[in-house]
């Protein structure tokens, strides 16, 4: 395969993973903002232990999965960048 075609395909893959990575960042900020709004508007009763445990479990699950996905996408971005650097033009 021609190096220019390969570079274009790698660029498309890079942009795809970059978009996934940015979407994860947006999801994290949206979650934190929603959580703060829910706490301030007292939709989450922070005096009730059961509510706090549910929020903590859900938050831990959500944040853990998002952070794992971000790590995976970041590794793909690094790998693609190295492959592009190794191409000869």
URRAMO-V988739 format. One record per residue. N is the residue number from 1. RES is the residue in three letters. PSI is psi in radians with two decimals (none if undefined). D_LAST is the distance of its C-alpha to the last C-alpha in Angstrom with 1 decimal. Layout:
N:RES:PSI:D_LAST
N:RES:PSI:D_LAST
//
This chain:
1:UNK:2.44:12.6
2:UNK:2.48:9.4
3:UNK:-0.58:6.6
4:UNK:-0.68:7.2
5:UNK:-0.74:10.8
6:UNK:-0.70:10.8
7:UNK:-0.72:9.6
8:UNK:-0.70:12.3
9:UNK:-0.70:14.7
10:UNK:-0.66:14.2
11:UNK:-0.72:14.8
12:UNK:-0.75:17.9
13:UNK:-0.72:19.1
14:UNK:-0.82:18.7
15:UNK:-0.63:20.7
16:UNK:-0.86:23.3
17:UNK:-0.56:24.0
18:UNK:-0.69:24.1
19:UNK:-0.71:26.7
20:UNK:-0.77:28.6
21:UNK:-0.81:28.6
22:UNK:-0.63:29.9
23:UNK:-0.67:32.5
24:UNK:-0.71:33.8
25:UNK:-0.75:34.3
26:UNK:-0.72:36.1
27:UNK:-0.72:38.3
28:UNK:-0.84:39.2
29:UNK:-0.71:40.3
30:UNK:-0.70:42.2
31:UNK:-0.81:43.9
32:UNK:-0.73:45.0
33:UNK:-0.76:46.3
34:UNK:-0.68:48.2
35:UNK:-0.74:49.7
36:UNK:-0.76:50.9
37:UNK:-0.72:52.3
38:UNK:-0.65:54.1
39:UNK:-0.75:55.5
40:UNK:-0.58:56.8
41:UNK:0.07:58.2
42:UNK:0.52:59.9
43:UNK:-0.39:58.5
44:UNK:2.07:57.8
45:UNK:1.79:61.0
46:UNK:-0.08:60.1
47:UNK:-0.36:63.7
48:UNK:2.10:63.6
49:UNK:-0.66:62.0
50:UNK:-0.74:61.1
51:UNK:-0.76:59.0
52:UNK:-0.66:57.1
53:UNK:-0.75:56.5
54:UNK:-0.76:55.1
55:UNK:-0.72:52.9
56:UNK:-0.78:51.7
57:UNK:-0.81:51.0
58:UNK:-0.75:49.1
59:UNK:-0.75:47.2
60:UNK:-0.75:46.3
61:UNK:-0.82:45.1
62:UNK:-0.88:43.1
63:UNK:-0.68:41.5
64:UNK:-0.79:40.8
65:UNK:-0.71:39.0
66:UNK:-0.74:37.0
67:UNK:-0.65:36.0
68:UNK:-0.72:35.0
69:UNK:-0.72:32.8
70:UNK:-0.69:31.2
71:UNK:-0.76:30.5
72:UNK:-0.79:28.9
73:UNK:-0.67:26.7
74:UNK:-0.70:25.7
75:UNK:-0.68:24.7
76:UNK:-0.73:22.5
77:UNK:-0.74:20.9
78:UNK:-0.76:20.3
79:UNK:-0.76:18.9
80:UNK:-0.69:16.5
81:UNK:-0.74:15.3
82:UNK:-0.67:14.8
83:UNK:-0.68:12.9
84:UNK:-0.69:10.4
85:UNK:-0.51:10.2
86:UNK:-0.16:9.7
87:UNK:2.57:6.6
88:UNK:2.36:3.8
89:UNK:none:0.0
//
